């Protein structure tokens, strides 16, 4: 990676963390001017900055107002970069049902994953926060979703993820609808245990979703 490209990616992430909308736009424009990959600017720049902002929120260094301003900066950068994404990076539209499991109202991480999935061209149905397991399965069946994406920041609600897997198995859909999970207390070990796929942050979740639907096409 060239020094300039790496420097711009770091600065893009920093501008999101620092809630600087104007600077984010300028850096995104400079990134494009140098013919660098806009998808990389989103995943390694903007999304990385938003992941860091989310960590600051969890550590109670940032609060909702700061997080919203970080989000505004990220959206401003997305507005510049998204029109320049190559169609082959997006591919055919696939459907994802996303939400935060019942008992949890923390949705910052879920919202970021949704943005990243939409950036890649996925059709995303967002069920919001505090969603009963059965609602994920029913909505996925209704829209013929390829994926379900579940998020939680609380250990007490992790069982809801397991319940989604059990409901899919009951309806013999475990091979048709793949489930991705993530959030603070979630690990690959837990995902493996319940038969789901794990992503540790928003950009990795988007890449995982892309890989999972491409597998289906092979």
Secondary structure, DSSP 8 states (H G I E B T S, - for coil): --HHHHHHHHHHHHHHHTT-HHHHHHHHHHHHHTT--HHHIIIIIIHHHHHHHHHHHHTTSS-HHHHHHHHHHHHHHHHHHGGGS-HHHH-S--EEEEEEBTT----HHHHHHHHHHHHTT-EEEE--SSB-HHHHHHHHHHHT-SEEEEE-S-GGGHHHHHHHHHHHHHTT-TTTSEEEEESTT--HHHHHHHT-EE-SSHHHHHHHHHHHHHHHH-
